[in-house]
Amino acid sequence: MVKVIAHNFLLKENIEKAMPLYEEMVAETRKENGCIQYDLLRDNADEAHFVFVETWESQAHLEAHFKAPHFTTLIPQIGELADKTREKNVDVLTQVY
């Protein structure tokens, strides 16, 4: 099992523009083969900080996700709304127990 924790930072003025993109991303990804969990969370202390928490059956399923049409379309659009002064962080983890 593979877990992903991905931090995204938006410009505050772009939050409302990003919400429909995020909503579509979550809805489409949850339909993917091998997707066990795909949640988008918002930091209570920073409204522009969003965190994807994902669980995939395998690394191969995660890699297929990166090639999915909704991923290749929506992620660049979300990236255009990002706060480029803040470093986004993605951790890919393998479950031990």
C-alpha positions in Angstrom: 0.0 0.0 0.0 1.2 3.5 -0.9 0.3 6.7 0.9 0.7 10.2 -0.4 0.6 13.5 1.5 0.7 16.4 -0.9 0.7 20.0 0.2 -0.6 22.7 -2.1 -0.5 26.5 -1.4 -2.7 28.8 -3.3 -2.7 32.6 -3.6 -5.6 33.7 -1.4 -7.3 35.5 -4.2 -7.3 32.2 -6.2 -9.0 30.0 -3.7 -12.5 30.3 -5.1 -11.2 29.7 -8.6 -9.5 26.5 -7.5 -12.4 25.0 -5.6 -14.2 23.6 -8.6 -10.9 22.2 -10.0 -10.2 20.5 -6.7 -13.8 19.1 -6.5 -13.4 17.6 -10.0 -10.0 16.2 -9.2 -11.3 14.4 -6.1 -14.4 13.1 -7.7 -12.6 11.7 -10.8 -9.6 10.3 -8.8 -11.9 8.4 -6.4 -13.2 6.5 -9.5 -9.7 5.3 -10.4 -8.6 1.7 -10.2 -6.5 1.2 -7.1 -7.6 4.3 -5.3 -8.4 3.4 -1.7 -8.6 6.9 -0.3 -8.3 10.4 -1.8 -9.2 13.3 0.4 -8.6 17.0 0.2 -8.1 18.8 3.5 -7.7 22.5 4.3 -5.4 23.8 7.0 -7.5 25.4 9.8 -4.7 27.9 10.5 -4.1 28.8 6.8 -7.0 28.9 4.4 -4.7 28.8 1.4 -3.0 25.6 2.4 -4.6 22.4 1.0 -3.4 18.9 1.6 -4.2 15.8 -0.4 -4.2 12.6 1.7 -4.1 9.5 -0.6 -4.0 5.8 -0.3 -3.2 3.6 -3.3 -3.1 -0.2 -3.7 0.4 0.0 -5.3 3.0 2.3 -6.8 1.8 1.2 -10.2 -1.7 2.5 -9.4 -0.2 5.8 -8.2 1.8 6.1 -11.4 -1.3 5.4 -13.5 -3.0 8.2 -11.6 -0.3 10.7 -12.7 -1.1 9.8 -16.3 -4.9 10.0 -16.0 -6.6 12.6 -18.2 -8.1 14.5 -15.2 -4.7 14.7 -13.5 -2.8 15.9 -16.6 -5.6 18.5 -17.2 -6.4 19.8 -13.7 -3.1 19.8 -12.0 -1.5 22.3 -14.4 -4.6 24.5 -14.0 -4.4 24.3 -10.2 -0.7 25.1 -10.5 -1.4 28.3 -12.3 -3.3 29.4 -9.1 -0.6 28.4 -6.7 1.5 30.7 -4.5 4.9 30.2 -6.1 6.6 31.8 -3.1 5.7 28.7 -1.0 7.2 25.4 -1.6 4.8 22.6 -2.3 5.7 19.3 -0.8 4.8 15.7 -1.8 5.6 12.7 0.3 5.2 9.2 -1.1 5.3 6.6 1.6 5.0 2.8 1.8 3.0 1.4 4.6 5.2 -0.8 6.9 2.5 -2.3 9.2 
